[in-house]
Amino acid sequence: MINYKKPKNISLRELTDDGLIKFFNVIDDINELKRKKIKNYEKVLDIVKDLPEVDDDYSRTLFNAPSIDLTLTFKDRYYFAEYLHKNIHNFIKEKNQFRNWGLWGWLALSYIEILTDNFKNVLEKYQYLPDAGINRGSGVPLLYRHSVRESYLLYDNYKEESKIYFSRNSMSKMTEFQEQTRGYSKIRRHKSMHAYLVKKYRDPNTGYLIKGASSKVEIEKNLGRSSVRRIGPLYDCLSVSYASPLLTAPQLGELLGKGLELD
């Protein structure tokens, strides 16, 4: 574990716009190494020296905010989200902090070591910086990729059933299942879709995904017929003939087609 000088416990803060930009630029510089296929861990560690600190002038305190423990590690993002929900949910809800991009960016910064496996697995920048506010990109919104906010929201909405969206035993990975489900706004907003996904893809023994849930699709080889990768495009087709947002989980199982039926 790379140990930077951080307090053990700290009250919630929010990054300033300058802090968000500085954090963004550091992650983008690391991503640039990956784009150039430069594998040099020492260079990565040199770049991260420019990260804002969790309690410097690039962030400010939030009034009457709860504290979090920065020394904790977690088995995966489900348990991370469970911890955050237990400790900060009342504050988030009462103070309506769901769209406080500085807070969510600061939380990612505060746990950046475990979210990146000590900077050995730094993902694209919107895993750590919300694709909103000062850092909003120009393309399709990628807010659903944020490693902290999205994990928190999934747990808030679905509690233990949210396990299906997370990579088992990893804090630094985002699952393809999450990309294929939360990345489609129509699917994300469909109230019965989560129930369908749980019935179709949840391992009853672990609560996590069954094996092959996000396998690649090669219809000509009869591979991936039950893969979640097929649902987004097929759901778009359903929208032409049906009031798809009103479909129940059993109806989705009937209409999405061969391989996507519910048992």
N, C-alpha and C positions, 0 to 999 in steps of 0.2 A: 504493500500500500504506500502510495506517495503521500506524505503528510505535509500539507501546507499549514501555515500558522493560522488556525481558526479556533474560535472559542468552542467549548464543548456544547454549550447551550446558547441559543440566541433568539431574541424576539424577531418575528417576521419583519422583513424590510421589503422595499421595492427599488428596483434599479431605476435610476434616472434615465432620460433619453440618451445622455452621453454614455451611461453605463451599458445600456442595451446595445448601442452601436459598437462600443469597445468589445463587448462579449461576442457580438456578431462577427466582428472582423477577425478576432482570434480564431474562432471556429472555422471561418471561411479560409483563413491562411492554412490551417491544418488540412482542410478539404482540398486546397490547391495542391498540396503535396500528393494527395491521393490521385487527383486528376492527372498529375504529371508522372504518376506511378513511381514516386520516390518513397521508398520504404526506409525511413531513418528515424528511429524512435528518439534519438538524441535531439534531432531537429524539432520534433514534436514537443519534447520537454522544454526546449528553448523557447518555442513560441508561446507555450502556456504560461510562461513567466509574466506575460503581459496581460493576463486575465485580471479583471477587477478583483479586489478582495471582498469578502462577504460583508465587511463592515467599514468600508472606506467611504470616500466622498462620492463614489459612483452609485451609491444607494442611500436611501433615507429610511428612518424608522417609521413604522405604521403605529398610529396611536392605539394604545391599549390592546396590542396584538399578543397572541399566545407565543410561547417559545417552542422551539424544536431542538432535538438532539442531533448534532452534526457528526457524532462519533459512531452512529449506528450503521450497520450494513444489513442488507436484506437478501433473502433467497431469490426473489424476483420482483418484478414491478407490481404484482398483485399485493404482496406483503408490504411493499413500499407505500402503495396507495392506501392500504388499510391503516397503516400508521399515520399517514397524513390526515386521513379522514377522521380518525379518532381524536387527533390533536388540534386540527385547525378548522374543522367543518363548521362549527358554530360561528366562528369569526367570519369565515368566507361567506356564509349565508346571511348573517345578520348585517354585515357591512357591504354586502353585494360586491364581492371582490372577483367574481367569475371572469370579468373582462379587464381586470387590472393586469395588463401585460408586463408591467415592471415587476410585480410580485411573482408571477409564474416564471419569468426569466431569472429572477433572483433565486427562487427555489431550485431551478436546474443548476445554477452556478454553485449553490451551496452543497449540492450532492454530485457535482460534476465528476468527481473521481470514480464513484461507484457506477454512475451512469455511462461511463466510457471505459470501464475496466482499467482504471489508471491510465487513461489516454491511449490504450492499445487498440481500442475499437471506437473511434470517434465517427459518428454517423453524420449525415448531412445537417446543415445548420438549423433547420427548423425542428429538429429533435430537441433542441435546447432553447432556441429563441422562438417565441410565438410568431407565427406568420400573420402579424397584425400590428397596428399602430405604426411606430416609426420604422419598424423592420418589415413591413408588409411588402411581399414580392409582387411582381406584375402578372403572374400566371394564376392558375387555379389555386384557390385557397388551400393551404396545407396545415391549417391549425390543428387538424386531427392527429398530426404526427408528433405533437409536443409530448415529450416523454413524461412530464410531470402532470400537466393540466389534463391531458387526455386520460392518463391512468387514473387520476383522481375522479374525473367525471364518470368513467366506466364503473369504478367501484361505487360511486355515489348512486348511480342508476341501478346497478345490477348486483351489488354486494358479491357473494361468493360465486355467482354465475359469471361474473366478469373474468374469471380465470381463463375462459376459452380464448380471450383476446391476447393473452400474455405468453411470452416465451418462458417455458418452465425452466427454473434454475438459472435464469440470466437477467441481470439488470441492464445490460448494455445492448440488448437486441430488441428490435421491433419485429413482430411476426408478420409474415405475408398475409396471414388471416386478418389481422387488424387492418392492413393496407387495403385488402380486397373488400372489406365490409365498411369500415369507417371512412374510407376514401370515396365512397359513393354517397353523395348527399341524400339521394332518394332512399337508399337503404338505411342510412343513418337515422332518418326521420320516421321511418316506418315502425310503428309501435309494436307490431306483431313479428317483425323480422327477427328480433333478438330471440324470441321464444322459438321460432323456427330453427335458428342457428344452434341453440342449445339442444333441441331435440335431435338435430341432424348430426352434430359434430362433437358433442361433449362426451368425454370418457366418463362413465358413471363411477369408475373406481378412483379417479384422481380429480375430476372436475375440470381438468385441462383438455386440450384438443385431442381427438383421436388421431392416430397416425394416418398420414396421407390426406388430411383435410384440405391442404393448400397445394396439392400436387399439380404439376404442370399438365396442361391439357393437350392431348394428341388424339383427337377423335378418330382419325383414320387408322390409328393403332389400337383403338378402343381403350385409351388410357385417359384417366382424369375425368371420367364422366360424372363422378360425385364430388369433384373439386369445387371449393368455394369460388375459385376463379371464374367459374361459368355463371355465377348468379347475377353479377352486375349487368352484363349484356342481355341476359335473358329477362331480367326484371324490366329493362327498358322496353323490350318487346311486349311484355305483359301490359305495360302502360298504354299501349295503342288500343287494346281491346277491352281492358278492364279498369275499374277504379282501383288500381293496384294498392294505394295507401290504405284501403279498407279491407284488404284480404287478410284472413286469419292465418295462423301458422299451418293448420291442416290444408287450407286452400292453396297456400304457397307450395306445399309439398305436392299437391295434385297438378298444379299448373306449370311449375318450372320445368317439368319434363323428365325424361328418362335419366336415372342416376341421381336425381335430386329429390326423389320421393322420401317421405317419412315412413319408417317402419311401423 
